[in-house]
Amino acid sequence: MTIEPLYASESQQSSTLADRVCHEIITAIVKGEIPAGAKISEPELAKTYGISRGPLREAIRRLEGLRLVERKPHIGARVVQLSVKELLEIYRVREALEGMACRLAATVMPQEEINQLRALLDQHQSGIEEQEGQAYFQKEGDLDFHYRIVMASGKSKLQELLAADLYHLVRMYRFQFSLSSSRPTMALREHHQILDAIEARDEELAELLMRRHISASRRNIESKLNQP
């Protein structure tokens, strides 16, 4: 018989703190509260999040693993800032791969999961209304429409690429470039259309709509970047 300790070990407590702070910093980066290219100041973050330097450094290491933070010689740790070329390349890759994931989801996604995703989109509608149509922030993982579609594809390589390696980096740019008077509402409408095609088991239409959706986001980014 194994008796569990009454109190978590110091290392377990440190790991829990690192988990919490890592999640909070991810949200701050995605929302632009810690902007792309910003220097990571350990003393400042320790003060902001009320955490000691040990767990904070562990959280920063995790952020490096998620490609949200990079460490450069003689500069230190900074939030990643993609070049225009790198950013648009990622969107073109997303267009192809998420389109494929959507096609696959249309063949295997259970009706119960489709119903749950429909309810999630209703929650997203409420969130957009609270922001008066100016933002569409999707929390990570199962609360993210794109994540749910990728996971529903059932293909581990697609999940690895789109729901792990590039996931938070894409979320950061997806959210920050959706801040406009029209794009959040339009993006939600496109999500509903994609889900309609999945529910109808129309593989070709589901893929086409997802590709168009991501292509529209890319064009939105290009137009913002080209503004004087």
N, C-alpha and C positions, 0 to 999 in steps of 0.2 A: 504493500500500500504506500503510495506516495503522498506525503504531506506538503501542501503548498505553503510557502513562506507567507507570513502575515503581511509583510511589507515588501514592496518591490526593491530590488537591489539598486545601488547607486547607478550602475550602468543602464539598467532598465529605465530608471527615472530620466537619465540623460537622453536616452533614445526617444522617450515619449516627448520630452521638451523639444528635441530636434525635429520630431515629426510635426508638432504643432506649429513651430516657428517656420519650418520649411513651407508648410501649407499656407501660412499667412503671408510669407514673402512672395510665394508664387502668385497669390491673388493680387498683391500690391503691384507686382511686375506686369501681370496681364492687364490690369486696369490702368497702367501707366502712372501709378502713384510713385513708383520707383522707375524712372524713365529708362528707355534703351540707351546704353552708353554710360549710364551713371556709375560712378565709382562706389564700390561696396565698402563702407566704413564700418568695421566691426564694433568700435566703441559706440557709434551712433545707433546701430541696429540693436546692440545689447541693451542700450537705454530704452529705445522705442518699444522693444518686445519684452523687456523685463526678464532677460535671460543672461546667464553667465557665458563667458567666452567659449568654454568647451562645447556645450551643446550647439552654440551658434556656429562654430566652425564646422561641426558635423552637418548642420543644415546647409551651410554654404557648399560643402563638398557634394551634397546631394543635388543642389541646384546646378553645379558644374556638370554632374552626370546627366541632368535633364536638359543640358545645353542652353540654360537660361543665363548662366554666369560663365565667364571665361577669365582665366588668369594669364596675364602677360608679363614677361620679364620687365622689371624696372617700372611697371605701371601698377601691378596688383590686380585684384579682382574687380571686374566690371560687369554690368548687365550687358548681354549680347546685343549688338546692333548690326543687323544685316545690311549689306549693300542693296541697292535697288535691284541689281542683277540677281543676287542670291534670293531675295524675297520673291521676285516674280518667277524664278525657277522653281521654288518650292510650291507656288500656287499651280504651276503647270503640272508638276508631279502629282499634287493633290487631285487635280482635275481628272487625271487618268486613273489613279488608284482608287479614289473614293467613288468614281463612276463605276468601276469594277465591283467595289464592295457593295454598292447599291443594287447592282444587277443580281449579285449573289443573294443579298438579303431578300430580294423579291421572290426568290425560289424557296427559301428555308425559314424565314422569320415567322414564328408562330403567331396566330391571331391574337392571343392574349398579350403578347409582347407589343404588337401593333397598337392594341387598345391602350396599353400603358404609355406608349410613346405619344399617342394622341392626347392623353391626359397631361403629359409633360409639356406639350406644345401649348396647351391651355394655360399652364402655369407661366410659361414664357410670355404669353400674351399679357398676363397681368403684370409681369415685370416690366415689359415695354411701356405699358400704360402708366406705371408708376414713374417711369423716367420721361413721361410725356413724349414718347416716340423718338427720343434722342439716343438711346443706347439699347443694345441687346447683349446682355452679359449672361453667358451660360456657365454655371458652375461646372466643375470638372467631373469626369467619369460618367456615371449613369445619369447625371443631370444635364448632359451635353448631347444634343441631337446627333451631331456628327460621330461622336464616340459610340453611341448606341448603334448606329448604322454599321460602322466598321466592325464592332463586336458581333453583330448579327450575321455578318458575312460567313463567320465560322472558319475563316482562313488565317492560320497563325502568322504567316509572313505579312499579310496586310495589317493585322493587328499590331504586330511588332513595329512596323514602319510608321503607321498612322496613329496608333494609340499609345505609343511609347516613345520612340526615338524623336519624332518631330512634334509630338502632341502639344506640349505647353508653349513651345516657340510659335507654333501656328495659332494657338489660342490668343497669344499676346497680340499678334498682328491682326487676327480676325476681329478681335474686340475693338482695338484702337482705331482701325480704319472703318469700322461700322458707325462711328460717331458722326451722324449726319441727320438731316431732317427727314430723309426718306428711306435710307438703306435698312434700318432695323425692321420696320414694318414690312418692307418688301422681302427681306430675308425670311421672316417668319412665314409669309404667304408662300414663298418657294418651298419651305420645309413642309408645309401642309400638302402642297402639290406632289412633292416627292413621296410622302407617306401614302397619299391616295394611290399613286402608281404601284407602290409596294403592296398595298392591300389588294389591289386589282390583279396582282401577280403579273404585271406587265413589265417584264425584265428590261426590254429595250427602252421603254419610256422612262422607267426609273433611272437607268443609267444616263440617258440623255438629259433628264431634268437636273440630276446632280451635277453633271458636267457643266450645264448652262449656269447653274447656281454658283459654282465656284468660279467659272469664267466671269460672271457678272461681278463677283467680289474682286477678282483680279483687275478688271477694268476700272472699278471704283478706286482701287489703290493707285493705279496708274494715273487716273485723273487728278487725284489729290496730290500725288508727287509732282505732277507737272504744273500745279498751280504756282503762279508767281509769288 
